[in-house]
């Protein structure tokens, strides 16, 4: 006897539903979502499939059907997502020095909390200050957890709709494809966050968004609406893995959408992005090793490099470097470059062969160099190769290490197993996170967009295992850059049956923070902070040309060969991070009318700040309100019996004032206030209870008028 697991309907067939299925089969574009009036309540909306009859009429008509039309992308909940993005919140970020690394010295941030709310809190402090955003959001495959953002709902309704709620009451639910708002919920979640993210980008900023086939079409429409179609740059395709068990096609790729904040600003600045060629660093390291091993026996060095080239799999874009098979003191090179003027009609002038002193055969299209003088410059640089005599047209020599930069191709190779292995090395072989991103992939993007000389900020508000943070630190260690990262991650609880939970990681944030700690230590221990550069440098420069690099030691190359310099280019890479956690406002909620005041609640109102909040909580809360970054140094000191905190201390010798001075003690005496005022900070802040009476509060402002008229004074 078979057992039926599905319940019998015990009712006649739903003919309407069957008819909708038939129409959907013929005209899928005419199927939409609409409210289910029978099942919906004022507090809980239920949606069902419906038919767009206006569109259906047009599909069945050979002529244009009258009616309003516009080119737009919309979904159920779009307007609400716009409202949600603009909705103010009473939240703050609480500093957690104990969970941080190098709290006092680092400029990196790790923030735990709902990313929509965090993005709202960062609007003032980081408005127009983020150079690059990379995010890897949920792909909406039917098994992903996404956010529901109607913060105005009651808790009970929220719990009903979510289906899942973590212990910290974070808004998170599993968006199964049976959900009537499957695409709509995901679109709403992404739309509101991208709206806020755009505000944070610099005018020349760039955002990268990873996605797969499930939502790439919708994501592109959303992104084009938020950032503007004119700011669309490219859709990168990452070739991942071949899946031999696939039913129809081996879909082993992912996408990455790229948008500028302002293509106009990029164009006006004349910015051109270039990246290191794939594999260039591996070739450079191997060349240095082989040169030391074989004492400049170029044939053996060449054989060694060819072995490296052949070790790369077929189809790997690094294979293109194999053309640079010849080697000398300048590194790998090829000497088969075309010296013809592109398109023909180039200049024709005489060039003498260096040995025979006779005029060389001219290229058919003319010389690629505009004049004999210009060609002579290239000859002196060693960029032109002559044949055995004048009967052969000279060729262009291309040195690999001089041609190390190129425009990034839109099709990239990125093997998922490689990224997994990278992660396993960090966590001693433990698989505590599924599908981490490749460090090299993200590092390439950062290097492509940012300059090591700039203090660029990189933001990832779906940080997951914190690969982006790892990539930033590693790149800084390699090129001496000073980039900073901001990671934002919801503290999603790990499944109790997972390897992560068994290893002691209760949330995704625990994994991310530990990954940054371990990666930082690994970077410090390895030679990533050092770069080997031969005394006769590959780029043609001489020792001492690079004033930013400090030679810290030399390595004997043997047999009287030039030594190898060890050059410190790290500039002490920042491998720390400040941890902040999203929390309710530092201030008490007080809603008393005049007739409700009593002696008891008047006493409670002596402090409008929650009892569990520290001076550090209040200080960083003020930074958010004032729009100051959260990564700057600060110091605390005693003046009398009061503690004052100076954030972003200035330099009196350079006439640079302190950014902010705060004092949160009660009953602050006048001499302390005068001392703060005499320092003339740009901003000063006290708490309401710092003053025993209103006259004393008024006196504070008078003191600052006397000593520091330009100081902005506030009371919380």
VOGU-3710 file (C-alpha; in Angstrom, 3 decimals, decimal comma):
1> xxxxxxxxxx> 0,000/0,000/0,000  1,421/3,362/-1,005  1,228/6,310/1,331  0,267/9,703/-0,071  2,437/12,412/1,469  0,549/15,261/-0,202  -2,831/16,155/1,251  -5,872/15,529/-0,895  -7,578/18,771/-1,885  -11,058/17,512/-0,971
11> xxxxxxxxxx> -12,601/20,110/-3,299  -13,372/20,596/-6,951  -10,567/21,800/-9,249  -9,762/25,511/-9,286  -10,616/26,263/-12,886  -9,458/29,851/-12,654  -6,009/28,730/-11,532  -5,908/26,216/-14,364  -6,807/28,902/-16,896  -4,094/31,194/-15,530
21> xxxxxxxxxx> -1,609/28,337/-15,953  -2,657/27,962/-19,594  -2,276/31,689/-20,262  1,093/31,678/-18,482  2,275/28,919/-20,812  1,364/31,001/-23,871  2,061/34,510/-22,571  4,379/34,398/-19,514  4,969/38,151/-19,738  1,269/38,745/-18,977
31> xxxxxxxxxx> 1,466/37,110/-15,529  1,869/39,481/-12,583  1,349/39,648/-8,827  -1,741/41,163/-7,253  -3,246/41,378/-3,757  -5,376/38,444/-2,632  -8,311/40,309/-1,150  -9,846/37,196/0,449  -6,750/36,181/2,354  -5,340/39,635/3,082
41> xxxxxxxxxx> -5,977/41,564/6,288  -5,287/45,245/7,002  -2,096/44,227/8,784  -1,025/41,340/6,569  -0,992/41,437/2,772  -1,180/38,194/0,781  -0,416/38,107/-2,929  -1,474/35,808/-5,760  -0,827/35,385/-9,442  -2,950/37,482/-11,754
51> xxxxxxxxxx> -3,216/38,493/-15,407  -2,217/41,845/-16,849  -5,221/42,133/-19,145  -4,008/45,334/-20,815  -0,834/43,594/-21,884  -2,750/40,446/-22,846  -5,025/42,503/-25,115  -1,994/43,922/-26,819  -0,478/40,467/-27,233  -3,670/39,332/-29,007
61> xxxxxxxxxx> -4,057/42,408/-31,188  -2,269/43,141/-34,486  -2,699/46,880/-33,838  -1,512/49,207/-31,076  -4,040/49,191/-28,244  -4,816/52,596/-26,759  -3,695/53,225/-23,209  -0,926/54,729/-21,072  2,477/53,175/-21,404  5,955/53,941/-20,178
71> xxxxxxxxxx> 9,332/52,228/-20,160  9,831/51,239/-16,556  10,753/48,362/-14,309  8,411/47,847/-11,386  7,358/45,199/-8,891  5,140/44,761/-5,867  6,728/46,687/-3,023  8,967/49,025/-5,070  7,426/52,214/-3,675  7,612/50,795/-0,168
81> xxxxxxxxxx> 11,320/50,056/-0,618  11,919/53,688/-1,587  10,038/54,817/1,524  12,048/52,354/3,609  15,359/53,652/2,293  14,372/57,182/3,302  12,814/56,228/6,654  14,788/57,625/9,631  15,866/55,247/12,392  16,827/55,668/16,048
91> xxxxxxxxxx> 19,938/53,522/16,064  23,633/53,859/16,800  26,893/51,949/16,420  28,469/50,857/19,686  32,260/50,427/19,733  33,653/47,072/20,851  37,406/47,466/21,516  37,641/44,014/23,156  36,610/42,280/19,907  38,803/44,514/17,753
101> xxxxxxxxxx> 42,422/44,256/16,666  44,783/47,220/17,046  41,858/49,419/18,061  43,963/52,505/18,723  45,916/52,401/15,465  43,715/50,879/12,764  41,556/52,717/10,238  39,588/49,644/9,177  36,030/49,004/10,351  33,986/45,853/10,911
111> xxxxxxxxxx> 30,311/46,552/11,633  27,795/43,958/12,821  24,182/44,627/12,010  21,448/44,924/9,413  23,170/46,509/6,426  20,237/48,747/5,504  20,290/50,372/8,931  24,090/50,561/8,935  24,074/52,245/5,527  21,647/54,810/6,919
121> xxxxxxxxxx> 23,943/55,508/9,863  26,944/55,964/7,559  25,218/58,519/5,339  26,742/61,518/7,115  30,185/60,214/8,053  30,950/58,605/4,683  28,867/60,615/2,238  30,841/60,740/-1,016  33,934/59,188/0,584  33,919/55,560/-0,594
131> xxxxxxxxxx> 36,021/54,906/-3,701  34,901/51,352/-4,327  32,052/49,091/-3,257  32,092/45,353/-3,763  29,125/43,230/-2,696  28,171/39,592/-3,091  24,468/39,666/-2,127  22,137/36,644/-1,899  21,609/35,291/-5,394  17,931/34,439/-4,719
141> xxxxxxxxxx> 18,212/30,856/-5,822  15,348/29,748/-3,604  17,625/28,711/-0,773  19,078/32,076/0,226  18,267/34,166/3,239  17,300/37,753/2,475  16,119/40,748/4,487  12,602/42,009/4,990  12,729/45,690/5,722  9,323/46,903/6,841
151> xxxxxxxxxx> 10,542/48,124/10,222  7,181/49,700/10,995  5,373/46,361/11,319  4,420/44,960/14,689  6,719/42,314/16,102  4,036/39,630/15,924  3,279/40,275/12,282  6,941/40,429/11,491  7,507/37,038/13,082  4,589/35,589/11,125
161> xxxxxxxxxx> 5,830/36,858/7,818  9,453/36,028/8,314  9,260/32,365/8,981  12,708/32,711/10,507  14,028/35,124/13,073  17,413/34,974/14,720  18,140/35,358/18,412  19,042/38,997/17,981  15,740/39,746/16,242  17,413/40,459/12,928
171> xxxxxxxxxx> 15,092/40,648/9,955  15,990/37,588/7,938  13,952/34,983/6,071  14,398/32,187/3,575  12,975/33,262/0,237  11,662/30,040/-1,248  10,636/30,099/-4,899  7,106/29,138/-3,825  6,762/32,618/-2,357  4,310/34,684/-4,423
181> xxxxxxxxxx> 6,659/37,626/-4,046  9,793/35,645/-4,816  11,382/38,208/-7,148  9,624/41,222/-5,658  11,002/40,724/-2,147  14,523/40,315/-3,464  14,217/43,382/-5,717  12,934/45,494/-2,825  15,781/44,346/-0,618  18,416/45,271/-3,207
191> xxxxxxxxxx> 16,796/48,522/-4,375  16,772/50,252/-0,997  20,367/49,261/-0,234  21,729/50,348/-3,605  19,998/53,716/-3,233  21,862/54,348/0,008  25,128/52,853/-1,258  25,212/55,227/-4,210  25,287/58,200/-1,832  28,488/56,922/-0,238
201> xxxxxxxxxx> 30,493/56,659/-3,467  32,942/59,353/-4,500  32,202/61,065/-7,813  34,789/58,787/-9,418  33,665/55,777/-7,375  32,808/52,333/-8,739  30,511/49,559/-7,520  30,906/45,850/-8,331  27,969/43,497/-7,702  28,282/39,710/-7,986
211> xxxxxxxxxx> 25,221/37,769/-9,162  24,216/34,658/-11,078  21,556/33,805/-13,651  18,692/33,816/-11,139  18,500/37,613/-10,819  21,041/39,120/-13,206  18,335/40,636/-15,437  16,488/42,221/-12,522  19,693/43,403/-10,890  20,818/45,161/-14,057
221> xxxxxxxxxx> 17,464/46,942/-14,360  17,561/47,998/-10,713  21,177/49,146/-10,910  20,591/51,081/-14,127  17,702/52,870/-12,445  19,694/53,673/-9,282  22,997/54,601/-10,924  21,740/55,559/-14,391  22,093/53,603/-17,618  24,845/55,969/-18,769
231> xxxxxxxxxx> 26,952/54,835/-15,802  26,856/51,145/-16,679  30,434/50,041/-17,380  30,491/46,301/-17,994  29,134/42,905/-17,106  32,081/40,731/-16,150  31,685/36,981/-16,619  33,627/34,675/-14,315  34,229/31,179/-15,631  34,150/29,004/-12,503
241> xxxxxxxxxx> 33,759/25,246/-12,830  32,612/22,674/-15,319  29,712/20,628/-13,948  29,731/17,231/-15,636  26,579/16,163/-13,818  24,546/18,993/-15,371  21,355/17,924/-17,111  21,552/20,173/-20,151  24,467/22,619/-19,992  27,343/22,966/-17,601
251> xxxxxxxxxx> 26,523/26,365/-16,104  29,754/27,214/-14,371  29,779/30,986/-14,511  28,814/34,000/-12,450  28,374/37,637/-13,355  29,618/40,879/-11,903  27,882/44,142/-12,814  30,034/47,272/-12,800  28,700/50,828/-12,490  30,323/54,230/-12,102
261> xxxxxxxxxx> 28,904/56,795/-9,713  29,453/59,330/-12,493  30,876/58,400/-15,890  31,114/62,134/-16,616  33,483/62,643/-13,654  35,599/59,690/-14,741  35,854/61,074/-18,266  36,646/64,617/-17,135  39,425/63,386/-14,866  41,009/61,464/-17,730
271> xxxxxxxxxx> 41,090/58,313/-15,606  42,176/55,152/-17,402  42,066/51,876/-15,488  44,845/49,339/-15,944  45,636/46,138/-14,066  48,625/43,862/-13,758  48,537/41,057/-16,271  47,305/37,756/-14,943  50,274/35,767/-13,650  52,765/38,655/-13,863
281> xxxxxxxxxx> 53,646/38,465/-10,164  54,167/34,699/-10,368  56,503/35,128/-13,351  58,452/37,887/-11,601  58,932/35,793/-8,458  59,964/32,761/-10,505  62,404/34,811/-12,595  64,140/36,139/-9,489  64,380/32,651/-7,999  65,725/31,116/-11,236
291> xxxxxxxxxx> 68,208/33,953/-11,786  69,684/33,393/-8,351  69,704/29,604/-8,842  71,367/29,560/-12,278  73,638/32,608/-12,002  72,269/34,362/-15,056  72,433/31,288/-17,313  69,635/32,633/-19,456  68,964/29,364/-21,266  68,290/27,554/-17,991
301> xxxxxxxxxx> 66,221/30,480/-16,688  64,192/30,349/-19,895  63,593/26,594/-19,498  62,451/27,176/-15,913  59,975/29,870/-16,958  58,612/27,623/-19,720  57,890/24,974/-17,070  55,910/27,573/-15,123  53,966/28,547/-18,239  53,136/24,923/-19,064
311> xxxxxxxxxx> 51,914/24,263/-15,503  48,953/26,538/-16,067  45,823/24,775/-17,374  44,742/25,111/-20,990  42,445/28,079/-21,472  43,944/29,930/-18,483  44,513/33,554/-19,465  47,962/33,400/-17,876  48,991/31,197/-20,798  49,296/34,337/-22,956
321> xxxxxxxxxx> 52,508/35,153/-21,054  54,179/32,109/-22,624  54,956/34,272/-25,665  57,617/35,922/-23,497  59,925/32,918/-23,695  63,285/34,648/-24,187  65,170/35,968/-21,161  67,974/38,365/-20,282  68,858/40,671/-17,366  65,689/42,704/-17,977
331> xxxxxxxxxx> 63,469/39,668/-17,583  61,328/37,701/-20,049  60,789/39,282/-23,455  59,598/38,685/-27,004  61,224/40,225/-30,073  58,605/39,625/-32,755  56,689/42,855/-32,344  55,303/44,569/-35,446  57,163/47,794/-36,301  54,645/48,794/-39,030
341> xxxxxxxxxx> 52,557/51,954/-38,854  48,973/50,826/-38,081  46,700/51,037/-41,125  49,423/52,006/-43,572  50,678/55,349/-44,791  53,289/55,710/-42,094  56,513/57,723/-42,365  59,299/56,422/-44,576  62,838/57,328/-43,559  66,241/55,645/-43,648
351> xxxxxxxxxx> 67,447/53,583/-40,697  71,017/52,245/-40,638  71,794/48,722/-39,518  74,106/48,928/-36,441  76,557/46,349/-37,857  76,534/46,686/-41,661  75,880/50,457/-41,519  73,601/50,047/-44,538  69,996/51,224/-44,884  67,574/48,652/-43,467
361> xxxxxxxxxx> 64,627/47,313/-45,353  61,580/49,482/-44,605  58,266/48,150/-43,329  55,528/48,094/-45,978  53,199/50,359/-43,980  55,928/52,735/-42,858  57,678/53,024/-39,494  55,433/52,966/-36,437  57,503/55,806/-34,949  56,774/59,312/-36,250
371> xxxxxxxxxx> 60,385/60,407/-36,825  63,959/59,045/-36,962  64,619/60,736/-33,619  61,686/58,997/-32,005  62,834/55,632/-33,368  66,374/56,299/-32,116  64,985/56,810/-28,596  63,428/53,344/-28,707  66,638/51,840/-30,085  68,637/53,298/-27,185
381> xxxxxxxxxx> 66,112/51,865/-24,725  66,651/48,424/-26,240  63,111/48,236/-27,603  64,157/47,593/-31,248  65,775/44,373/-32,496  67,758/44,250/-35,778  68,197/41,213/-37,990  71,600/39,754/-39,004  71,866/42,346/-41,765  70,006/45,200/-43,462
391> xxxxxxxxxx> 67,833/42,893/-45,588  65,534/42,150/-42,647  62,975/44,629/-41,295  63,736/45,446/-37,636  61,314/44,213/-35,019  59,940/45,601/-31,779  61,155/44,071/-28,541  58,572/43,838/-25,753  59,797/43,363/-22,183  57,203/41,590/-20,030
401> xxxxxxxxxx> 57,914/43,570/-16,874  57,589/46,831/-18,816  54,311/45,634/-20,335  52,842/44,447/-17,054  49,669/46,553/-17,164  46,659/45,985/-19,381  42,964/46,728/-19,622  40,910/44,137/-17,786  38,982/41,680/-19,935  35,305/41,089/-19,317
411> xxxxxxxxxx> 35,657/37,301/-19,285  37,648/36,117/-16,286  38,794/32,715/-15,093  38,223/32,047/-11,417  38,156/28,510/-10,142  35,926/28,021/-7,122  38,134/25,282/-5,726  41,060/27,688/-5,622  39,074/30,130/-3,482  37,994/27,285/-1,197
421> xxxxxxxxxx> 41,582/26,102/-0,795  42,676/29,649/0,055  40,074/29,760/2,789  40,956/26,315/4,125  44,586/27,393/4,530  43,474/30,261/6,735  41,344/27,990/8,943  43,653/24,981/9,259  41,730/22,877/6,760  38,315/23,362/8,407
431> xxxxxxxxxx> 35,422/23,969/5,998  33,527/26,464/8,139  32,224/28,659/5,305  30,672/27,623/2,029  31,562/29,236/-1,286  34,035/31,957/-0,246  35,115/34,430/-2,904  38,598/34,423/-4,377  41,072/36,783/-2,744  42,862/37,332/-6,042
441> xxxxxxxxxx> 39,640/38,216/-7,889  38,726/40,971/-5,459  42,335/42,115/-5,084  42,529/42,575/-8,869  39,419/44,753/-8,819  40,757/46,893/-5,982  44,130/47,317/-7,692  42,341/48,186/-10,943  40,208/50,946/-9,437  42,317/52,404/-6,633
451> xxxxxxxxxx> 45,741/53,977/-6,459  48,169/52,923/-3,770  49,002/56,588/-3,166  45,399/57,417/-2,256  43,719/56,648/1,050  40,850/54,909/-0,713  37,989/53,381/1,268  36,542/50,052/0,109  33,074/49,055/1,361  31,469/45,601/1,404
461> xxxxxxxxxx> 28,055/45,493/3,084  27,460/41,786/2,405  30,893/40,887/3,731  30,311/37,177/4,528  33,676/35,613/5,293  35,419/39,012/4,871  37,313/38,135/1,688  37,252/41,814/0,708  39,019/42,814/3,926  41,622/40,104/3,342
471> xxxxxxxxxx> 42,185/41,345/-0,221  42,620/44,965/0,906  45,222/44,054/3,523  47,148/41,761/1,190  47,252/44,312/-1,625  48,430/47,030/0,775  51,203/44,734/1,962  52,293/44,035/-1,604  52,311/47,543/-3,039  52,656/49,746/0,036
481> xxxxxxxxxx> 49,161/51,188/-0,310  47,054/52,740/2,420  43,579/51,577/1,478  40,960/51,158/4,202  38,029/48,775/4,423  34,538/48,898/5,916  32,901/45,484/6,325  29,206/45,185/7,208  27,611/41,855/8,034  24,419/40,713/9,708
491> xxxxxxxxxx> 25,282/38,365/12,609  23,468/35,426/11,029  23,522/32,451/13,427  25,447/29,398/12,223  23,535/26,149/12,089  24,252/24,135/15,239  25,039/21,130/13,077  27,545/23,025/10,930  31,327/22,701/11,078  31,496/26,396/11,905
501> xxxxxxxxxx> 29,324/26,038/15,006  31,244/22,968/16,171  34,454/24,973/15,774  33,113/27,687/18,097  31,777/30,206/15,577  28,236/31,125/16,586  27,608/33,675/13,816  28,900/34,576/10,366  30,457/37,664/11,961  32,551/35,457/14,233
511> xxxxxxxxxx> 33,960/33,790/11,114  34,609/37,080/9,341  36,416/38,696/12,275  38,561/35,636/12,870  39,431/35,473/9,180  40,704/39,074/9,275  42,765/38,346/12,397  44,346/35,235/10,904  44,916/36,808/7,499  46,593/39,798/9,136
521> xxxxxxxxxx> 48,992/37,601/11,089  49,757/35,558/7,987  50,524/38,704/5,991  52,865/39,932/8,697  54,678/36,604/8,939  55,164/35,978/5,233  57,216/37,889/2,695  54,117/39,640/1,343  55,394/42,767/3,050  58,680/42,545/1,151
531> xxxxxxxxxx> 59,511/42,682/-2,500  62,676/41,377/-4,115  64,152/43,805/-6,625  67,535/43,141/-8,316  70,172/45,838/-8,046  69,967/46,196/-11,837  66,226/46,727/-11,766  63,887/45,196/-14,272  62,086/48,446/-14,921  65,286/50,179/-15,919
541> xxxxxxxxxx> 65,568/52,333/-12,804  68,702/52,444/-10,721  69,199/51,993/-6,996  68,072/55,094/-5,202  65,592/56,145/-7,896  62,723/54,970/-5,751  62,797/57,366/-2,825  59,768/55,733/-1,187  61,459/52,375/-0,848  63,966/51,563/1,847
551> xxxxxxxxxx> 66,581/48,893/1,180  66,593/46,777/4,307  68,914/43,964/3,291  70,712/42,367/0,350  71,050/38,772/-0,761  74,258/37,468/-2,289  73,537/36,215/-5,823  76,845/34,338/-6,033  79,701/34,271/-8,530  80,221/37,985/-8,374
561> xxxxxxxxxx> 76,751/38,674/-9,731  74,840/41,781/-8,644  73,180/41,252/-5,273  69,453/41,192/-4,817  67,961/44,003/-2,787  65,176/43,438/-0,308  63,038/46,547/-0,449  60,425/47,342/2,187  57,376/48,748/0,424  54,819/47,788/3,052
571> xxxxxxxxxx> 54,719/51,040/5,021  53,542/48,919/7,991  50,305/47,621/6,430  47,214/48,089/8,584  45,964/44,605/9,506  43,687/45,673/12,351  40,014/46,617/12,541  37,612/48,413/14,851  34,458/46,460/15,655  31,114/48,236/15,981
581> xxxxxxxxxx> 27,714/46,698/16,667  24,372/48,100/15,631  22,176/48,925/18,617  19,304/51,125/19,680  19,970/54,793/20,292  22,034/55,859/23,295  19,200/58,120/24,385  16,195/57,196/26,494  12,750/57,403/24,941  10,805/59,913/27,029
591> xxxxxxxxxx> 7,192/60,603/26,181  5,569/62,471/29,064  2,971/65,158/28,781  3,083/68,050/31,265  0,327/66,643/33,496  2,097/63,264/33,694  5,247/64,600/35,331  5,814/63,486/38,912  8,707/63,800/41,307  9,717/60,232/40,425
601> xxxxxxxxxx> 9,977/60,646/36,671  11,540/64,088/37,069  14,400/62,362/38,868  14,605/59,822/36,038  14,956/62,666/33,578  18,113/63,907/35,271  19,867/61,656/32,761  18,467/61,256/29,274  21,133/58,641/28,446  20,702/54,913/28,944
611> xxxxxxxxxx> 22,472/53,529/32,003  24,510/50,923/30,134  26,194/53,433/27,803  29,842/54,345/28,235  31,736/57,485/27,321  33,010/55,621/24,249  29,436/54,836/23,182  28,519/58,499/23,461  31,667/59,689/21,687  31,143/57,544/18,605
621> xxxxxxxxxx> 27,435/58,283/18,627  28,322/61,973/18,349  30,662/61,216/15,440  27,772/59,702/13,487  25,559/62,704/14,192  28,300/65,125/13,253  29,360/63,228/10,154  32,898/62,386/11,242  34,602/59,141/10,152  34,839/56,374/12,746
631> xxxxxxxxxx> 38,448/55,469/12,032  40,452/58,425/13,333  42,664/58,423/16,463  41,570/59,889/19,768  42,942/60,388/23,272  41,451/60,699/26,739  42,863/62,784/29,567  41,972/64,235/32,950  41,405/67,909/33,622  40,768/68,165/37,330
641> xxxxxxxxxx> 38,313/65,400/38,134  36,761/65,388/34,644  37,591/63,152/31,704  37,760/64,777/28,287  38,057/62,975/24,959  39,812/64,560/22,001  38,884/63,003/18,667  41,160/63,509/15,672  43,669/65,653/17,581  44,996/68,626/15,633
651> xxxxxxxxxx> 48,423/70,233/15,470  48,827/73,615/17,112  52,142/74,214/15,304  50,378/73,863/11,958  47,300/75,728/13,184  45,134/72,606/12,774  42,428/72,459/15,465  41,137/69,336/17,181  38,149/67,900/15,313  36,104/67,343/18,466
661> xxxxxxxxxx> 36,431/67,506/22,237  33,816/65,802/24,399  33,166/65,722/28,126  30,353/63,518/29,421  30,878/63,962/33,166  28,188/65,360/35,426  28,480/68,856/36,912  31,451/69,957/34,818  33,110/72,940/36,551  33,667/76,222/34,760
671> xxxxxxxxxx> 37,483/75,904/34,749  37,262/72,666/32,733  34,912/74,278/30,224  37,292/77,240/29,871  40,239/74,900/29,276  38,333/73,103/26,510  37,265/76,419/24,955  40,835/77,765/24,990  41,924/74,830/22,812  39,493/76,104/20,133
681> xxxxxxxxxx> 38,311/72,738/18,816  36,074/72,670/15,766  33,393/70,946/17,812  32,624/70,495/21,497  29,954/68,335/23,074  28,640/67,804/26,596  25,758/65,826/28,049  22,688/67,479/29,444  23,512/66,369/32,969  26,913/68,061/32,762
691> xxxxxxxxxx> 25,201/71,199/34,035  23,243/71,535/37,253  20,890/74,175/35,883  19,817/76,008/32,754  21,830/79,144/33,665  24,978/77,020/33,859  24,212/75,575/30,426  23,760/79,065/29,006  27,057/80,072/30,600  28,851/77,353/28,639
701> xxxxxxxxxx> 27,844/78,936/25,364  28,943/82,347/26,648  32,371/80,956/27,564  32,832/79,589/24,054  31,730/82,904/22,564  34,529/84,502/24,524  37,346/82,016/23,852  36,342/80,081/20,721  33,721/81,799/18,607  34,127/79,341/15,735
711> xxxxxx> 33,588/76,221/17,847  30,307/74,396/17,246  28,971/73,506/20,722  26,254/70,928/21,320  24,622/69,235/24,279  23,185/65,699/24,144
//
